[in-house]
């Protein structure tokens, strides 16, 4: 990125004779320079409070020691750390710790008090509700519970979904919903895929005879009622809009508990060393790290926008299917295809339905677009809301 | 990496000292506070809120200093801006009122060219800021981080995306901005 280019290019100037990429870069540099120049003419843009450092010193707790050093019990733990025979210090197990209190400035002390209360309440609930402790991570047993948080719309410009809070996401990750309900209603008993390889999921699509072959059984599916389809289509479109504009905190509100757990736990599991266990602090840190970020392009359930093309639900109801579960026994699932639509012209560039035997959608030049795939949504009880649980790309 | 006159040490060396003693963090504050403040101000247009957010950024940075790892492509500055971005997105967007861009712009110093030129400049700046505001969040983030002076690898590190993804998103961001402004 060349920031030292002295030539000022105003937005209303004719484009340069170079490539469009060069012109774009030149335009970007011009915008940067003009806005920096304006900042220098706005006194409030440099009105850093001279006493801020004192406020910061008063408001902050000392940094924790790094893991490799001799650890001190943290102020956020309720149990002491354990030292192994190798002299390494491991944090206490998940059930013995509570999430760190969020930092706050003096003006928000009430918030700290409320948070502290919630944290204590959460800790008590965890201790009471978690089944017997083991020395292995608990994630394997909690991957199948439906989401418990119900998003509600708020007035924002693009992604009108209220983001989940860190506490709500944490509850989802530890599987509180399942623990409280003492059941698992999922159709999909295989652990969620990690990375970009989903070979086994291709058998999870509806076949011509109206069945879906799962790992351990075959289930019947049928077409959706008009109102059912409307709800599924709207849920998926809302989700895909938030892919472009929203944060993970918002997207998690639209994804099933299985998916939220997978996203947060898979990275933590990969980082574990030796007998290390996943702690609540690790989960909370990961949630807070990922939560405010937009969904990353290219990751599972992260969709790259192709310039003027937007991904949306396939509006053809006959190409979507539903498995109707039994209340309190099995969840209901819907399979729905997707399509790429030109924003400006409204032209459907490519599309696919949910059936497994459909030809792979390709562009005019013959290249495949895996993200024009099939979404599987699960119906959350008792809200009836449809949440994204799986995505099966066209590959 | 930026260095100031107060400390000859690089950011990473100061981090090591600050892990032992919070007050040793001061040079890092001196070095980066104004950039963080401006980053917050550019998105809030409110002096008090920008100061509060800046305080939160440094409080969180101090408390999580043990998590900082100088990995390839990442710098202390990009780590700090990642915190800043999280805080701005997470805290500020919840309470964001209608931004008083017009009132801020009307405060532009009038000590340069004639009133007509200033008026033109003011109108132009308001238009640009409105266009940036209208960008999708991730595009807006890229523009703001560029404005804060971060390099491309630092922006990629701050946003947790790859360089190709950044390049592609940046191209789309400025293309969109250009279309809006043209």
Interface residues (C-beta under 8 A of the other chain):
Chain A: X1 X3 X11 X12 X21 X24 X25 X27 X28 X31 X32 X34 X35 X36 X38 X39 X41 X42 X43 X44 X45 X46 X47 X48 X49 X52 X53 X55 X56 X57 X59 X60 X61 X62 X63 X64 X65 X66 X67 X103 X104 X105 X107 X158 X244 X245 X246 X247 X249 X285 X288 X289 X291 X292 X293 X294 X296 X297 X298 X304 X305 X307
Chain B: X18 X19 X22 X23 X26 X29 X33 X34 X37 X38 X41 X42 X47 X50 X51 X52 X54 X55 X56 X58 X59 X60 X62 X63 X64 X65 X66 X67 X85 X86 X87 X89 X90 X104 X105 X107 X108 X109 X112 X121 X124 X125 X128 X129 X136 X137 X138 X141 X143 X146 X147 X149 X151 X152 X159 X160 X161 X162 X165 X168 X169 X170 X171 X172 X174 X175 X177 X178 X181 X182
